[in-house]
Each structure stands twice: as structure tokens, then as C-alpha cells.
Amino acid sequence: MTSLETYKKLREKILPLIGDELLEDELFFLSMISSSKDPKMVLGLARDMKEAGNSLFKKGELDKALEKYGYAGMIIARFNFEEESDRLEFLKLGIGILMNLLFVLVRKGSSPSFIGL
């Protein structure tokens, strides 16, 4: 079982990575996500963004992949998952997004500061 503490810890790690420098339309989009009552839709949207990032990564479009992974992280980090099964899916998806972000940064030659997760 996934503990609430583990969920909160990963969520706290993701939020600083996505930053606060968002455009007005991005803030509006994220406020809609935050107020959604459908966790499956939120997880599905984040999963779609992650998959779009995967496709871009495979094509070598690293900056675009990084953007998609960032959006995927923003989506799941702004939603409060209450059900245990949704938190478990959040953790799986969140770890996958963070790993993909790491792969992009390493491929770009950057030194990520969040390796201590």
C-alpha cells in the first residue's frame, strides 16, 4: 500500500521543480485541474503529456520533450489525490516523469539538482 506520507513527499519534490514562472493561460489551465473532481481524467491527461514527451525524446527534440514532461508534472502536482489507488498511480506516474526529466537533462549535458530524491 502507498502511504499518504510517501505521496505527500513526492508531491513536495515535484512542486519546486515545475517553478512558479507560469503564463496566465497556464495558470488558468492548472486552476481547472486543481478544481477537477475526476482524478482519472487528471492522471490520463498527465499520462498523455508524458507520452507526448516520450515521442519527442525519441525524435531528439529534447527541449520540447522537457516541456511536455514539465506539463505532466505540473498537472499531477496541482491535484490532490484522495483515494489510495489514485495516489499509487500518482506515485508511479510521478516517478516516471521525474526519470524522464532526468534523462532529458543528462542527454542535454545538464547537471540536475534533484538527484537526491
Secondary structure, 3 states (H helix, E strand, C coil): CCCHHHHHHHHHHHHHHHCCCCCHHHHHHHHHHHCCCCHHHHHHHHHHHHHHHHHHHHCCCHHHHHHHHHHHHHHHHCCCCCCHHHHHHHHHHHHHHHHHHHHHHHHCCCCCCCCCC
